[in-house]
Amino acid sequence: MSACSNDASKGTNEKDNNSKDPGEKQEKTEISFWHAMSGPGQVALDSIVADFNNSQDKYVVKAEFQGTYEESLTKLRSVGGTKDAPAITQVFEVGTKYMIESGYIEPMQTFIDKDNYDLSQLEDNILNYYRVDGNLYSMPFNSSTPVMIYNKDAFKEVGLDPESPPQTFNEVKEAAKKLTKKNERFGFSMLTYGWFFEQLVATQGGHYVDNDNGRSDDATKAVFNGEEGLRVFNWLNEMNKAGTFGNYGTNWDDIRAAFQTGKVAMYMDSSAGVAGAINNSPFEVGVAYIPYPDEVERQGVAIGGASLWMSKGIAEEEQEAAWEFMKYLATPESQAKWHVGTGYFAINPAAYDQDIVKTEWEKYPQFKVTVDQLQSTKASYATQGALISVFPESRQQVVTALENMYQGMDPKKALDQAADGTNRAIEIANKTKKK
């Protein structure tokens, strides 16, 4: 868990300490970067880190996998704010409020102001999530939003237009009826995961918690059990009761496998899952914006994924190294490589003009749908996303509520229970903070 190790820099510019020439190059500043990327994400990240290390001779970044976001954050708690903390930590978006209040971090704004760094080059709808009171606290990194993925072949089979996917709740409900084949295929499915519920509330302009989604002041209570949240629960409940909704639980692999094997015709996924759906399905795959209730206007989506946080309490040269690396990560070239390697958005839209992205979009034109949905999002407290320090606990309350509803509980009762559980967690957190 120690944040710094000298092993990686041995042999770079190092000689025996007793035989250094006065004109010898300074030893490189080495920093640790804790992350939670595995699979293709880790491969892409390691490649970009190697590019940075080879691009200059002052700094060495060591990318260190720490397990899941939750596991990484637990490890950070034991060293945060000390010289043993990693220079950079990747933290999921719902950890934003916790990190701001933790005392572990140096806000990005410090370096942005000092360096006159031009934030206008980055995607505003991504920056908005991590901005609080006009200040940017962390550097966005792996950013995704939800999309609806659908089986174009199944659409053709039942007489639906594969180039005109359903957009509203009622349209999805009607399409799901046509697409459902008893004991063979469900029309629609959604992972039992709080993130999708949050997005379906936000796209209506609904808030998750009070005080402008916790952005004008600390949140004191959940409001996701209002009309917006109830519309989502009622919609899912109606399809579940009609037998057109497939419940595949909380495991991403299970719902993706169900889609890829033709057991589900439409489902919600992360934009980062688009390439996998296309590559692993034996049929033509379509991608659409997330649905919204018929009686409202679509507002867009809030950012998911994670951002990079700089530690305070570490050496100044380590902070400088971290800042230089973060700027490198945000370049069009790095972001193009990241987007193509993972399917995550480019935080720098100029990346989409890079040749490797143009080539990839020719192969996967569906990627453009995910970017269009993000860029057409209307900026508001709703689409900025909620700020609460107990977000992970609240998400679990929503998961329990969805499970209870699928088992037959009244949607309003299930949703109210989730709000009550969230309120208790917020109350405890706010009391603890005031001590």
ABEGO torsion letter per residue (X at the ends): XBABBAAAABGAABBBAAABBAABBBBBBBBBBBBABBEAAAAAAAAAAAAAAAABAABBBBBBBAEBAAAAAAAAAAABGBAABBABBBBBAAAAAAAAAAGABBBAAAAAAAAGBBAAABBAAAAAAABBGGBBABBBBBBBBBBBBBBAAAAAAAGBBAABBBABAAAAAAAAAAABBBGABBABBBBBBAAAAAAAAAAAGBBABBGGGGAABBBABBAAABAAAAAAAAAAAAAAAAGABBBAEABAAAAAAAAAAGABABBBBBAAAAAAAAAABABBBBBBBBBBBAABBBAEBBBBEBBBBBBBGBBAAAAAAAAAAAAAAABAAAAAAAAAAAGBBBABAAAAABAAAAAAAAABAAAAAAAAAAAABBBBAAAAEBBBAAAAAAAAAAAAAAAAAAAGBBAAAAAAAAAAAAAAAAAAAAAAAAX
